[in-house]
Amino acid sequence: MQKQTGKSGGTGGGTPAKRGRPFGSTTGGGAAAAAAAAAVVDPGAPAALVGPSLQVLSALSDQNNKRIVLALQSGLKSEILWALNALTVLSFKEKDDLRRDATPLAKVPGLLDALLQVIDEWSDISMPKDHTKPPRLRTLGANTTLSGFGQENMEKVYSDTATTSNDQSKAEDSSVTKKRAASFWFDEDGLFNNDDEGRAERQQCAIAASNIIRNFSFMPENEIIMVQHRHCLETIFHCLENQNREDDELITNMLETLVNLAPVLDLRIFSSSKPSFIKMTEKGAIHAIMGMLSSSVKPWHCAAAELIGRLIINPDNEPFLLPIIPQIYKRLVDLLSVPAYDAQAAAVSALYNVAEVNMDCRLKLASERWAVDRLLKIVKTPHPVPEVCRKTSMILESLVSEPQNRMHLLVHENTFAEILTSEGKYSDTFARIVYELTARPSNKVTSGHAIWGNIN
């Protein structure tokens, strides 16, 4: 399985606009399924399109919506692959695509549940055998000649295909017949369960289903349906929790889905009265996000930083994020020092939104070691994206607005003045910063805090 690489740019303030096609949208099981499903061409589609495109009959979902859901629920390999191929094409839409056949989830009842079932079936068997319960020690009849459990035949080798005595020579010449020890029949992970090939097929189906769910999250009409679907959110966060054992592409698809839904996501759904399929709490969801933020994989920690910046916009999510603000600041400040520009952009985007929450957030950010120094470095370098530099300067302006932060910022007074005279684009912002630091009389005397208030 190929790892996806790409950029996860930062956005901030208000309700963020939808990002473009995510990184890795043409790799892995999703692209393979899309290529297999592009056989039917819509005659009404525009003839001149820039670059290769995927076209499908616009009435496919209307005519086969029930069949698609039933195929996903059937458990039959051919039916599931057909449904996943069709849905991959129907859900795929480029940023400036002219297609008219976008398929909202509300148009196909039960579709989201059927897709989640495919992912859940893989999650049930994805645990490595080393982590499963050990085989039971069978001691009954161990000292007898015939135990009844077949221990006396453990050394024998059996074939998967039964042949008569007349066909022994033919069976010996066959290269496709698999030989297994008799203990295979007593292996709890063997008989009537998936072998390695079956597990790989289930994994590919789960990745294709996650790719479809991610594609659906780019459509605005699907947002409300998905954020109010508790099973969907529980499955997403459950995959993020298991980042160390799940497939990289599956994790990336789920993380991209969550970033797209974040502006309208309310974490209180995990404590609501809606039925729960996977045990997940608000604290567990935040822990999963922090795990992604701490990851060494660049696309993952960039997307996690952007996710935090979008979640904090909703005041209902603040009580769950504020207790871990120090850990968030520490990691985001670390990302500011990463040479990758997209990591810096994601960290600035998150800091821009988090710093606007309340005064306590601004005080903690200013007191974070190297925070101000690295923010100034982004403006001085400067960052190749002007919007990132603008947000960085506004973060510094919000920090200087708090009197308690002035002692932290006065150390960088010369740097502020240098940027003021050299950077014309942000001169107005840094002029206000220098004014706050030098012209206000309150900075001449250190403020003391008593039980009855401030003493100047």
Contacts in CASP RR format, 6 or more apart in sequence:
PFRMAT RR
TARGET T0000
AUTHOR 0000-0000-0000
METHOD contacts of the structure
MODEL  1
MQKQTGKSGGTGGGTPAKRGRPFGSTTGGGAAAAAAAAAVVDPGAPAALV
GPSLQVLSALSDQNNKRIVLALQSGLKSEILWALNALTVLSFKEKDDLRR
DATPLAKVPGLLDALLQVIDEWSDISMPKDHTKPPRLRTLGANTTLSGFG
QENMEKVYSDTATTSNDQSKAEDSSVTKKRAASFWFDEDGLFNNDDEGRA
ERQQCAIAASNIIRNFSFMPENEIIMVQHRHCLETIFHCLENQNREDDEL
ITNMLETLVNLAPVLDLRIFSSSKPSFIKMTEKGAIHAIMGMLSSSVKPW
HCAAAELIGRLIINPDNEPFLLPIIPQIYKRLVDLLSVPAYDAQAAAVSA
LYNVAEVNMDCRLKLASERWAVDRLLKIVKTPHPVPEVCRKTSMILESLV
SEPQNRMHLLVHENTFAEILTSEGKYSDTFARIVYELTARPSNKVTSGHA
IWGNIN
1 28 0 8 1.000
1 207 0 8 1.000
1 247 0 8 1.000
1 248 0 8 1.000
1 249 0 8 1.000
2 27 0 8 1.000
2 28 0 8 1.000
2 248 0 8 1.000
2 249 0 8 1.000
3 248 0 8 1.000
3 249 0 8 1.000
3 297 0 8 1.000
4 23 0 8 1.000
4 24 0 8 1.000
4 27 0 8 1.000
4 248 0 8 1.000
4 249 0 8 1.000
4 252 0 8 1.000
4 299 0 8 1.000
5 23 0 8 1.000
5 24 0 8 1.000
5 298 0 8 1.000
5 299 0 8 1.000
6 23 0 8 1.000
6 24 0 8 1.000
6 298 0 8 1.000
6 299 0 8 1.000
6 342 0 8 1.000
7 23 0 8 1.000
7 299 0 8 1.000
7 302 0 8 1.000
7 342 0 8 1.000
8 19 0 8 1.000
8 22 0 8 1.000
8 23 0 8 1.000
8 259 0 8 1.000
8 299 0 8 1.000
8 302 0 8 1.000
8 303 0 8 1.000
8 306 0 8 1.000
8 342 0 8 1.000
8 346 0 8 1.000
9 19 0 8 1.000
9 302 0 8 1.000
9 306 0 8 1.000
9 342 0 8 1.000
9 345 0 8 1.000
9 346 0 8 1.000
9 349 0 8 1.000
10 305 0 8 1.000
10 306 0 8 1.000
10 345 0 8 1.000
10 346 0 8 1.000
10 348 0 8 1.000
10 349 0 8 1.000
10 388 0 8 1.000
11 17 0 8 1.000
11 19 0 8 1.000
11 306 0 8 1.000
11 310 0 8 1.000
11 349 0 8 1.000
12 309 0 8 1.000
12 310 0 8 1.000
12 313 0 8 1.000
12 349 0 8 1.000
12 352 0 8 1.000
12 353 0 8 1.000
12 391 0 8 1.000
13 313 0 8 1.000
13 352 0 8 1.000
13 353 0 8 1.000
13 356 0 8 1.000
14 313 0 8 1.000
15 263 0 8 1.000
15 313 0 8 1.000
16 263 0 8 1.000
16 310 0 8 1.000
18 218 0 8 1.000
18 220 0 8 1.000
18 260 0 8 1.000
19 259 0 8 1.000
19 260 0 8 1.000
20 95 0 8 1.000
20 218 0 8 1.000
21 94 0 8 1.000
21 95 0 8 1.000
22 214 0 8 1.000
22 252 0 8 1.000
22 256 0 8 1.000
23 252 0 8 1.000
23 299 0 8 1.000
24 252 0 8 1.000
25 31 0 8 1.000
27 249 0 8 1.000
28 207 0 8 1.000
28 249 0 8 1.000
29 204 0 8 1.000
29 207 0 8 1.000
29 208 0 8 1.000
29 211 0 8 1.000
29 249 0 8 1.000
30 88 0 8 1.000
30 207 0 8 1.000
30 208 0 8 1.000
30 211 0 8 1.000
30 212 0 8 1.000
32 208 0 8 1.000
33 81 0 8 1.000
33 84 0 8 1.000
33 85 0 8 1.000
33 88 0 8 1.000
33 208 0 8 1.000
33 211 0 8 1.000
34 54 0 8 1.000
34 85 0 8 1.000
34 88 0 8 1.000
34 89 0 8 1.000
34 92 0 8 1.000
36 81 0 8 1.000
36 85 0 8 1.000
37 54 0 8 1.000
37 56 0 8 1.000
37 85 0 8 1.000
37 86 0 8 1.000
37 88 0 8 1.000
37 89 0 8 1.000
38 54 0 8 1.000
38 55 0 8 1.000
38 56 0 8 1.000
38 89 0 8 1.000
40 55 0 8 1.000
40 56 0 8 1.000
40 57 0 8 1.000
40 60 0 8 1.000
41 55 0 8 1.000
41 56 0 8 1.000
42 55 0 8 1.000
42 56 0 8 1.000
42 57 0 8 1.000
42 58 0 8 1.000
42 101 0 8 1.000
45 55 0 8 1.000
45 99 0 8 1.000
46 98 0 8 1.000
49 98 0 8 1.000
53 94 0 8 1.000
53 97 0 8 1.000
54 89 0 8 1.000
54 92 0 8 1.000
55 99 0 8 1.000
56 86 0 8 1.000
56 89 0 8 1.000
56 90 0 8 1.000
56 101 0 8 1.000
57 101 0 8 1.000
58 100 0 8 1.000
58 101 0 8 1.000
60 86 0 8 1.000
60 90 0 8 1.000
60 101 0 8 1.000
61 68 0 8 1.000
61 86 0 8 1.000
61 90 0 8 1.000
61 101 0 8 1.000
61 103 0 8 1.000
61 107 0 8 1.000
61 108 0 8 1.000
62 107 0 8 1.000
64 86 0 8 1.000
65 107 0 8 1.000
65 108 0 8 1.000
65 109 0 8 1.000
65 111 0 8 1.000
67 83 0 8 1.000
68 83 0 8 1.000
68 86 0 8 1.000
68 87 0 8 1.000
68 108 0 8 1.000
68 111 0 8 1.000
68 114 0 8 1.000
69 83 0 8 1.000
69 108 0 8 1.000
69 109 0 8 1.000
69 110 0 8 1.000
69 111 0 8 1.000
69 114 0 8 1.000
70 79 0 8 1.000
71 79 0 8 1.000
71 80 0 8 1.000
71 82 0 8 1.000
71 83 0 8 1.000
72 79 0 8 1.000
72 80 0 8 1.000
72 83 0 8 1.000
72 84 0 8 1.000
72 111 0 8 1.000
72 114 0 8 1.000
72 115 0 8 1.000
72 117 0 8 1.000
72 118 0 8 1.000
73 114 0 8 1.000
73 117 0 8 1.000
74 80 0 8 1.000
77 201 0 8 1.000
80 118 0 8 1.000
80 205 0 8 1.000
81 205 0 8 1.000
84 118 0 8 1.000
84 205 0 8 1.000
84 208 0 8 1.000
84 209 0 8 1.000
84 212 0 8 1.000
87 103 0 8 1.000
87 111 0 8 1.000
87 115 0 8 1.000
87 212 0 8 1.000
88 208 0 8 1.000
88 211 0 8 1.000
88 212 0 8 1.000
88 215 0 8 1.000
90 101 0 8 1.000
90 103 0 8 1.000
91 103 0 8 1.000
91 212 0 8 1.000
91 215 0 8 1.000
91 216 0 8 1.000
91 219 0 8 1.000
92 215 0 8 1.000
93 99 0 8 1.000
93 102 0 8 1.000
93 215 0 8 1.000
93 218 0 8 1.000
93 219 0 8 1.000
102 219 0 8 1.000
104 219 0 8 1.000
104 221 0 8 1.000
104 222 0 8 1.000
104 225 0 8 1.000
105 111 0 8 1.000
105 112 0 8 1.000
105 216 0 8 1.000
105 222 0 8 1.000
105 225 0 8 1.000
105 226 0 8 1.000
106 221 0 8 1.000
106 222 0 8 1.000
106 225 0 8 1.000
112 213 0 8 1.000
112 216 0 8 1.000
112 225 0 8 1.000
112 226 0 8 1.000
112 229 0 8 1.000
112 232 0 8 1.000
113 231 0 8 1.000
115 209 0 8 1.000
115 212 0 8 1.000
115 213 0 8 1.000
116 209 0 8 1.000
116 213 0 8 1.000
116 231 0 8 1.000
116 232 0 8 1.000
116 235 0 8 1.000
118 205 0 8 1.000
118 206 0 8 1.000
118 209 0 8 1.000
119 206 0 8 1.000
119 209 0 8 1.000
119 210 0 8 1.000
119 235 0 8 1.000
119 239 0 8 1.000
119 250 0 8 1.000
120 235 0 8 1.000
120 277 0 8 1.000
121 202 0 8 1.000
121 206 0 8 1.000
122 202 0 8 1.000
122 203 0 8 1.000
122 205 0 8 1.000
122 206 0 8 1.000
123 206 0 8 1.000
123 235 0 8 1.000
123 238 0 8 1.000
123 239 0 8 1.000
123 242 0 8 1.000
125 193 0 8 1.000
125 194 0 8 1.000
125 199 0 8 1.000
125 202 0 8 1.000
126 199 0 8 1.000
126 203 0 8 1.000
126 242 0 8 1.000
126 245 0 8 1.000
126 246 0 8 1.000
127 245 0 8 1.000
128 245 0 8 1.000
129 189 0 8 1.000
132 189 0 8 1.000
135 187 0 8 1.000
135 188 0 8 1.000
138 149 0 8 1.000
138 151 0 8 1.000
138 186 0 8 1.000
140 147 0 8 1.000
140 149 0 8 1.000
141 147 0 8 1.000
141 148 0 8 1.000
141 149 0 8 1.000
142 151 0 8 1.000
145 152 0 8 1.000
146 152 0 8 1.000
149 186 0 8 1.000
150 182 0 8 1.000
150 186 0 8 1.000
153 182 0 8 1.000
154 181 0 8 1.000
154 182 0 8 1.000
154 183 0 8 1.000
155 181 0 8 1.000
155 182 0 8 1.000
156 181 0 8 1.000
156 182 0 8 1.000
157 179 0 8 1.000
157 180 0 8 1.000
157 181 0 8 1.000
157 182 0 8 1.000
158 179 0 8 1.000
158 180 0 8 1.000
158 181 0 8 1.000
158 182 0 8 1.000
158 184 0 8 1.000
158 185 0 8 1.000
159 171 0 8 1.000
159 177 0 8 1.000
159 178 0 8 1.000
159 179 0 8 1.000
159 180 0 8 1.000
160 177 0 8 1.000
160 178 0 8 1.000
160 179 0 8 1.000
160 180 0 8 1.000
161 171 0 8 1.000
161 174 0 8 1.000
161 177 0 8 1.000
163 170 0 8 1.000
163 171 0 8 1.000
171 177 0 8 1.000
184 190 0 8 1.000
184 191 0 8 1.000
185 191 0 8 1.000
194 202 0 8 1.000
203 247 0 8 1.000
203 250 0 8 1.000
206 247 0 8 1.000
206 250 0 8 1.000
207 247 0 8 1.000
207 249 0 8 1.000
207 250 0 8 1.000
207 253 0 8 1.000
210 239 0 8 1.000
210 249 0 8 1.000
210 250 0 8 1.000
210 253 0 8 1.000
210 254 0 8 1.000
210 257 0 8 1.000
211 249 0 8 1.000
211 253 0 8 1.000
213 226 0 8 1.000
213 232 0 8 1.000
213 253 0 8 1.000
213 254 0 8 1.000
213 257 0 8 1.000
214 253 0 8 1.000
214 254 0 8 1.000
214 256 0 8 1.000
214 257 0 8 1.000
214 260 0 8 1.000
216 222 0 8 1.000
216 226 0 8 1.000
217 223 0 8 1.000
217 226 0 8 1.000
217 256 0 8 1.000
217 257 0 8 1.000
217 260 0 8 1.000
217 261 0 8 1.000
218 260 0 8 1.000
223 260 0 8 1.000
223 261 0 8 1.000
223 264 0 8 1.000
224 264 0 8 1.000
226 232 0 8 1.000
226 233 0 8 1.000
226 257 0 8 1.000
226 261 0 8 1.000
227 233 0 8 1.000
227 261 0 8 1.000
227 264 0 8 1.000
227 265 0 8 1.000
227 266 0 8 1.000
227 269 0 8 1.000
228 269 0 8 1.000
230 269 0 8 1.000
230 270 0 8 1.000
230 272 0 8 1.000
230 274 0 8 1.000
230 275 0 8 1.000
230 276 0 8 1.000
230 277 0 8 1.000
231 275 0 8 1.000
231 277 0 8 1.000
231 278 0 8 1.000
233 265 0 8 1.000
233 269 0 8 1.000
233 270 0 8 1.000
233 280 0 8 1.000
233 285 0 8 1.000
234 270 0 8 1.000
234 276 0 8 1.000
234 277 0 8 1.000
234 278 0 8 1.000
234 280 0 8 1.000
235 254 0 8 1.000
235 277 0 8 1.000
235 278 0 8 1.000
236 254 0 8 1.000
236 257 0 8 1.000
236 258 0 8 1.000
237 258 0 8 1.000
237 280 0 8 1.000
237 284 0 8 1.000
237 285 0 8 1.000
237 288 0 8 1.000
238 278 0 8 1.000
238 280 0 8 1.000
239 246 0 8 1.000
239 250 0 8 1.000
239 251 0 8 1.000
239 254 0 8 1.000
240 251 0 8 1.000
240 254 0 8 1.000
240 255 0 8 1.000
240 258 0 8 1.000
240 288 0 8 1.000
240 289 0 8 1.000
240 291 0 8 1.000
240 292 0 8 1.000
241 284 0 8 1.000
241 287 0 8 1.000
241 288 0 8 1.000
243 251 0 8 1.000
243 291 0 8 1.000
243 292 0 8 1.000
243 295 0 8 1.000
243 300 0 8 1.000
248 297 0 8 1.000
251 300 0 8 1.000
252 299 0 8 1.000
252 300 0 8 1.000
255 292 0 8 1.000
255 300 0 8 1.000
255 303 0 8 1.000
255 304 0 8 1.000
255 307 0 8 1.000
256 303 0 8 1.000
258 265 0 8 1.000
258 307 0 8 1.000
259 303 0 8 1.000
259 306 0 8 1.000
259 307 0 8 1.000
259 310 0 8 1.000
262 307 0 8 1.000
262 309 0 8 1.000
262 310 0 8 1.000
262 311 0 8 1.000
263 310 0 8 1.000
263 313 0 8 1.000
263 314 0 8 1.000
264 314 0 8 1.000
265 311 0 8 1.000
265 314 0 8 1.000
265 317 0 8 1.000
266 314 0 8 1.000
266 316 0 8 1.000
266 317 0 8 1.000
267 282 0 8 1.000
267 285 0 8 1.000
267 286 0 8 1.000
267 311 0 8 1.000
267 316 0 8 1.000
267 317 0 8 1.000
267 320 0 8 1.000
268 282 0 8 1.000
268 316 0 8 1.000
270 276 0 8 1.000
270 280 0 8 1.000
270 281 0 8 1.000
270 282 0 8 1.000
270 285 0 8 1.000
271 281 0 8 1.000
271 282 0 8 1.000
282 320 0 8 1.000
283 320 0 8 1.000
285 320 0 8 1.000
286 320 0 8 1.000
286 321 0 8 1.000
286 324 0 8 1.000
289 304 0 8 1.000
289 307 0 8 1.000
289 308 0 8 1.000
289 311 0 8 1.000
290 304 0 8 1.000
290 324 0 8 1.000
290 327 0 8 1.000
290 328 0 8 1.000
290 331 0 8 1.000
291 304 0 8 1.000
292 300 0 8 1.000
292 301 0 8 1.000
292 303 0 8 1.000
292 304 0 8 1.000
292 307 0 8 1.000
293 301 0 8 1.000
293 304 0 8 1.000
293 305 0 8 1.000
293 308 0 8 1.000
293 328 0 8 1.000
293 331 0 8 1.000
294 301 0 8 1.000
294 331 0 8 1.000
295 301 0 8 1.000
295 304 0 8 1.000
298 340 0 8 1.000
298 342 0 8 1.000
298 343 0 8 1.000
301 331 0 8 1.000
301 335 0 8 1.000
301 343 0 8 1.000
301 346 0 8 1.000
302 335 0 8 1.000
302 342 0 8 1.000
302 343 0 8 1.000
302 346 0 8 1.000
303 346 0 8 1.000
305 331 0 8 1.000
305 332 0 8 1.000
305 335 0 8 1.000
305 343 0 8 1.000
305 346 0 8 1.000
305 347 0 8 1.000
305 349 0 8 1.000
305 350 0 8 1.000
306 346 0 8 1.000
306 349 0 8 1.000
306 350 0 8 1.000
308 321 0 8 1.000
308 328 0 8 1.000
308 350 0 8 1.000
308 354 0 8 1.000
309 349 0 8 1.000
309 350 0 8 1.000
309 352 0 8 1.000
309 353 0 8 1.000
309 354 0 8 1.000
310 353 0 8 1.000
311 317 0 8 1.000
311 321 0 8 1.000
312 318 0 8 1.000
312 321 0 8 1.000
312 350 0 8 1.000
312 353 0 8 1.000
312 354 0 8 1.000
312 357 0 8 1.000
313 353 0 8 1.000
318 357 0 8 1.000
321 328 0 8 1.000
321 354 0 8 1.000
322 357 0 8 1.000
322 360 0 8 1.000
322 361 0 8 1.000
325 354 0 8 1.000
325 360 0 8 1.000
325 361 0 8 1.000
325 364 0 8 1.000
326 364 0 8 1.000
326 368 0 8 1.000
328 350 0 8 1.000
328 354 0 8 1.000
329 351 0 8 1.000
329 354 0 8 1.000
329 364 0 8 1.000
329 365 0 8 1.000
329 368 0 8 1.000
329 371 0 8 1.000
330 368 0 8 1.000
332 347 0 8 1.000
332 350 0 8 1.000
332 351 0 8 1.000
333 347 0 8 1.000
333 368 0 8 1.000
333 369 0 8 1.000
333 370 0 8 1.000
333 371 0 8 1.000
333 374 0 8 1.000
335 343 0 8 1.000
335 344 0 8 1.000
335 346 0 8 1.000
335 347 0 8 1.000
336 344 0 8 1.000
336 347 0 8 1.000
336 348 0 8 1.000
336 371 0 8 1.000
336 374 0 8 1.000
336 375 0 8 1.000
336 377 0 8 1.000
336 378 0 8 1.000
337 370 0 8 1.000
337 374 0 8 1.000
338 344 0 8 1.000
341 383 0 8 1.000
341 384 0 8 1.000
341 385 0 8 1.000
344 378 0 8 1.000
344 383 0 8 1.000
344 388 0 8 1.000
345 383 0 8 1.000
345 385 0 8 1.000
345 388 0 8 1.000
348 375 0 8 1.000
348 378 0 8 1.000
348 383 0 8 1.000
348 388 0 8 1.000
348 391 0 8 1.000
348 392 0 8 1.000
348 395 0 8 1.000
349 388 0 8 1.000
349 391 0 8 1.000
351 365 0 8 1.000
351 375 0 8 1.000
351 395 0 8 1.000
352 391 0 8 1.000
352 394 0 8 1.000
352 395 0 8 1.000
354 361 0 8 1.000
354 365 0 8 1.000
355 361 0 8 1.000
355 362 0 8 1.000
355 365 0 8 1.000
355 395 0 8 1.000
355 398 0 8 1.000
355 399 0 8 1.000
356 398 0 8 1.000
359 402 0 8 1.000
362 398 0 8 1.000
362 399 0 8 1.000
362 401 0 8 1.000
362 402 0 8 1.000
362 405 0 8 1.000
363 402 0 8 1.000
363 404 0 8 1.000
363 405 0 8 1.000
365 371 0 8 1.000
365 395 0 8 1.000
365 399 0 8 1.000
366 372 0 8 1.000
366 399 0 8 1.000
366 402 0 8 1.000
366 404 0 8 1.000
366 405 0 8 1.000
366 408 0 8 1.000
366 409 0 8 1.000
367 405 0 8 1.000
367 408 0 8 1.000
372 396 0 8 1.000
372 399 0 8 1.000
372 408 0 8 1.000
372 409 0 8 1.000
372 411 0 8 1.000
372 412 0 8 1.000
373 412 0 8 1.000
375 392 0 8 1.000
375 395 0 8 1.000
375 396 0 8 1.000
376 396 0 8 1.000
376 412 0 8 1.000
376 415 0 8 1.000
376 416 0 8 1.000
376 419 0 8 1.000
378 388 0 8 1.000
378 389 0 8 1.000
378 392 0 8 1.000
379 389 0 8 1.000
379 392 0 8 1.000
379 393 0 8 1.000
379 419 0 8 1.000
379 423 0 8 1.000
379 426 0 8 1.000
380 415 0 8 1.000
380 418 0 8 1.000
380 419 0 8 1.000
380 423 0 8 1.000
382 389 0 8 1.000
382 423 0 8 1.000
383 389 0 8 1.000
383 392 0 8 1.000
386 425 0 8 1.000
389 425 0 8 1.000
389 426 0 8 1.000
390 425 0 8 1.000
390 426 0 8 1.000
390 429 0 8 1.000
393 426 0 8 1.000
393 429 0 8 1.000
393 430 0 8 1.000
393 433 0 8 1.000
394 429 0 8 1.000
396 409 0 8 1.000
396 429 0 8 1.000
396 430 0 8 1.000
396 433 0 8 1.000
397 429 0 8 1.000
397 432 0 8 1.000
397 433 0 8 1.000
399 405 0 8 1.000
399 408 0 8 1.000
399 409 0 8 1.000
400 406 0 8 1.000
400 409 0 8 1.000
400 433 0 8 1.000
400 436 0 8 1.000
400 437 0 8 1.000
401 436 0 8 1.000
403 442 0 8 1.000
403 443 0 8 1.000
403 447 0 8 1.000
404 447 0 8 1.000
406 436 0 8 1.000
406 437 0 8 1.000
406 442 0 8 1.000
406 443 0 8 1.000
407 446 0 8 1.000
409 416 0 8 1.000
409 433 0 8 1.000
409 437 0 8 1.000
410 437 0 8 1.000
410 443 0 8 1.000
413 434 0 8 1.000
413 437 0 8 1.000
413 438 0 8 1.000
416 430 0 8 1.000
416 433 0 8 1.000
416 434 0 8 1.000
416 437 0 8 1.000
417 434 0 8 1.000
419 426 0 8 1.000
419 430 0 8 1.000
420 427 0 8 1.000
420 430 0 8 1.000
420 431 0 8 1.000
420 434 0 8 1.000
421 427 0 8 1.000
423 430 0 8 1.000
437 443 0 8 1.000
442 456 0 8 1.000
445 456 0 8 1.000
447 454 0 8 1.000
447 455 0 8 1.000
447 456 0 8 1.000
448 454 0 8 1.000
448 455 0 8 1.000
448 456 0 8 1.000
449 455 0 8 1.000
END
